[in-house]
Amino acid sequence: MLQTKPPLTIRLCQPRGFCAGVDRAIQIVVLALKKYGAPVYVRHEIVHNRYVVEGLQSLGAVFIEELSEIPAQHRQSPVVFSAHGVPKSVPADAQARNLFYLDATCPLVSKVHKQAMRHQRLGRHVLLIGHAGHPEVIGTMGQLPDGAVTLIETEADAGKLVPADPHALGFVTQTTLSVEDTAGIIRALRDRFPDLHAPAAESICYATTNRQEAVKETAAGADLFLIVGAPNSSNSRRLVEVAERAGASMSLLVQRASEIPWNDIGAISTLGLSAGASAPEIIVDEIIDAFRQRFHVTIDLAITATETEDFPVMRVLRDVELTKADMAFVNGAA
């Protein structure tokens, strides 16, 4: 007698996964490999996803943390700066070493850099709301001289701040933060410093906001919510928190289907599923297939926004054709 699989509804969030900035950064490495051949050096993980990094390594990318790691015989090879952005000292170092570099900084991160510099130009001390040690925060703080930026991580930090001039403050934020948490920190700062200047444009990016809203709208009543993403991916970790706050019974971050803790899941009938902005769709497919092996799956596509953003690669790479096959390692064959 055949054992019937238990039914499972998967609420699949859309939008999910790659944002335009991540897509562009990966394309830059792929196109550089096609145009210049291996090796192409990449400073820091191009995006925070091990699967993506290993896929690019298999194509000939070499990941480094410092430019000094590039051997003398490969000084003519391109080096790509990651999507998170870099301090001004990094391109200056590349020029001093006569390196050929391609800056894959997300345009929305570059926009935050410009807003921070604008605050300083207008005589304001810059408050950066973000997470210490994150490469995006290191890059943004590195746009300005030492002492020009103060990092604010929590509402408690906002309460302890003693600025030299409370009337000359401007803030920007890391692009991948929790929308709700950031709003609380900004409220705490405004309560103490009413003259606080906001950036001329929103710092938290469209993709972070859209993915959090999609999870928020689908989490209530979910027995389990899985977020595909890496432990060092800020936006992915925020999605886990959003799912828990919005009513999912349990929320977990997984990098691959092999990390799903089947013995701990128990009897579930509704699964929420999304992916951080640096997580490839091919792993979402892998996870759905893993559930199909154990459940009779019905997909409920939860569309909360339509994204049309597309960030073109730099001009020097536009003469190289990018095919679907080139990106199949992250997008799948379809």
Buried (B, 14 or more C-beta within 10 A) or exposed (E): EEEEEEEBBBBBBBBBBBBBBBBBBBBBBBBBBBEBEEBBBBBBBBBBBBBBBEBBEEBBBBBEEEBEEBEEEBEEBBBBBBBBBBBBEBBEBBEEBEBBBBBBBBBBBBBBBBBBBBBBEEEBBBBBBBBEEBBBBBBBBBBBEEEBBBBBBEBEBBEEBEBEEBEBBBBBBBBBBBBEBBEEBBEBBBEEBEEBBBBEEBBBBBBBBBBBBBBBBBBEEBBBBBBBBBEBBBBBBBBBBBBBBBBBBBBBBBBEBEEBEEEEBEEBEBBBBBBBBBBBBBBBBBBBEBBBEEBEBEEEEBEBBEBEBEBEBEEBBEEBEBEEEBBEBBBBEE
